[in-house]
Amino acid sequence: MWRFAQVGIALGALGVMICFMGLFPGMTGAEPTLGIGIVQVAMVLFGYALLVFGALIYVKFTFYLGVSSTLLQQIGIRFALTGILLAALAGLADILGFGSHVRDNVTDIFFGQWQMVGILASFAISSAGVLLYVTAGLPYAINAPTEALIDTPLEVDEPEADETIPSQSTETTPEQP
């Protein structure tokens, strides 16, 4: 099960690619338009969500495999997920109907500076949650991945009753005058 950390790396890399495709649509060959559209915002949010999920999966299966989460780690997970939710609410506020640029007969939806600030602040909350999850683990969990590599427990050869363990000689040399 420890190889699941590679899935976390793949999710994180895919998330970064999708996020950059949303931020810079010209990289994919699409013609850049004026402003930021709903597809771009959705791609940035989806890419960042994949990045956060990939980071949490990687940390869990690399550093804390087989170890139950501490309370601070669970709080870190909740911060990360809350940051993603708040970023989605801030980015899609106008589309959901509670933003300052709601569509009507005269005006169109506009991605404003407060939405950008809300998304960036939410990304910071989410990143802080991942960092809290990483740093709040139990110190003995660092050796968990190497233990997970072993399928069977190691057997220690104990000497039988008739075998003697060689010991160091306790003889002393006589002092010379």
C-alpha positions in Angstrom: 0.0 0.0 0.0 3.0 2.3 0.4 3.2 2.7 -3.4 0.0 4.7 -3.2 2.4 7.7 -2.5 3.2 7.6 -6.2 -0.4 8.3 -7.0 -0.2 11.4 -4.8 2.8 12.6 -6.8 0.9 12.0 -10.1 -2.2 13.8 -8.8 -0.1 16.7 -7.7 1.7 17.0 -11.0 -1.6 16.7 -12.9 -3.0 19.4 -10.6 -0.1 21.8 -11.4 -0.5 21.2 -15.1 -4.3 21.8 -15.0 -3.8 24.9 -12.9 -1.3 26.4 -15.3 -3.5 25.6 -18.2 -6.3 27.6 -16.5 -4.0 30.5 -15.7 -2.3 30.6 -19.1 -4.7 29.2 -21.8 -2.4 30.3 -24.6 -0.1 27.4 -23.7 -2.7 24.9 -25.0 -3.2 26.7 -28.3 -6.5 28.4 -27.3 -6.8 32.1 -28.2 -6.6 34.3 -25.1 -9.7 36.3 -24.4 -10.2 39.5 -22.6 -10.6 38.8 -18.8 -10.9 35.5 -17.1 -13.8 33.2 -17.9 -15.6 30.6 -15.9 -13.7 27.7 -17.5 -10.4 29.3 -16.5 -11.5 29.8 -12.9 -12.9 26.2 -12.8 -9.6 24.8 -14.2 -7.5 26.7 -11.7 -9.7 25.6 -8.8 -9.8 22.0 -10.0 -6.0 21.9 -10.6 -5.3 23.3 -7.1 -7.7 20.8 -5.5 -5.8 18.0 -7.2 -2.5 19.5 -6.0 -3.7 19.6 -2.4 -5.2 16.1 -2.5 -2.0 14.8 -4.1 0.1 16.4 -1.4 -2.0 15.0 1.4 -1.9 11.5 -0.1 1.8 11.7 -0.6 2.5 12.8 2.9 0.2 10.2 4.4 1.7 7.2 2.5 5.3 8.4 2.7 5.7 9.6 6.2 2.8 8.3 8.2 1.9 4.9 6.8 0.2 2.7 9.3 0.1 5.4 11.9 -3.2 7.0 13.0 -3.5 10.7 12.6 -3.1 13.1 15.5 -5.7 15.8 16.3 -3.5 18.5 14.8 -3.1 16.5 11.6 -6.9 16.1 11.3 -7.2 19.9 11.8 -4.7 20.3 9.0 -6.8 18.2 6.7 -9.8 20.2 7.5 -8.0 23.5 6.9 -6.8 22.2 3.5 -10.3 21.2 2.5 -11.9 24.4 3.9 -9.4 26.4 1.9 -10.4 24.6 -1.3 -14.1 25.2 -0.6 -13.6 28.9 0.2 -11.5 29.3 -3.0 -14.4 27.8 -5.0 -16.9 30.1 -3.3 -14.8 33.1 -3.9 -14.0 32.2 -7.5 -17.5 31.3 -8.5 -19.3 34.0 -6.4 -20.7 35.9 -9.4 -21.9 32.7 -11.0 -23.5 31.5 -7.8 -25.3 34.8 -7.4 -23.8 36.4 -4.3 -20.9 38.2 -5.9 -20.7 42.0 -6.7 -21.0 41.5 -10.4 -24.2 39.5 -10.9 -25.4 39.0 -14.4 -28.4 41.0 -15.4 -29.8 42.6 -18.6 -27.1 45.4 -18.6 -23.9 43.9 -17.1 -22.0 40.7 -17.5 -20.1 38.6 -15.0 -16.7 40.1 -14.2 -13.9 38.5 -12.3 -13.0 41.2 -9.8 -10.1 41.9 -7.6 -11.9 40.8 -4.4 -12.5 37.4 -6.0 -8.8 37.2 -6.7 -7.9 38.1 -3.2 -10.4 35.6 -1.9 -8.9 32.8 -4.0 -5.4 33.6 -3.0 -6.2 33.8 0.7 -8.1 30.5 0.5 -5.1 28.9 -1.3 -2.9 30.2 1.6 -5.3 28.6 4.1 -5.2 25.4 2.2 -1.4 25.4 2.0 -1.1 26.1 5.7 -3.4 23.1 6.3 -1.1 20.8 4.3 1.9 22.1 6.2 0.2 21.6 9.5 -0.5 18.0 8.5 3.1 17.4 7.6 4.6 18.9 10.7 2.1 17.7 13.3 2.8 13.9 12.9 4.2 11.7 15.6 8.0 11.6 15.5 8.2 7.8 15.5 6.2 7.7 12.2 9.3 8.7 10.2 10.4 5.0 10.0 7.0 3.8 8.8 7.8 3.6 5.0 10.8 1.3 5.6 8.6 -0.9 7.8 6.0 -1.1 5.1 8.5 -2.4 2.6 8.9 -5.6 4.6 6.2 -8.1 3.8 7.1 -10.5 6.6 8.5 -9.6 10.0 12.1 -10.1 10.5 13.1 -13.1 12.5 16.0 -12.7 15.0 18.2 -15.7 15.4 18.6 -16.4 19.1 21.4 -18.7 20.3 20.3 -22.0 21.5 21.0 -23.2 25.1 24.0 -25.3 24.2 25.7 -22.6 22.1 27.9 -20.1 23.9 28.3 -16.5 23.0 32.0 -15.6 22.6 32.9 -12.9 25.1 35.9 -10.7 25.5 38.7 -12.0 27.6 38.9 -10.5 31.0 42.5 -11.4 31.6 44.8 -8.6 32.7 48.5 -8.4 31.9 50.8 -8.3 34.8 52.4 -5.0 35.6 56.0 -4.6 34.7 58.4 -3.2 37.3 
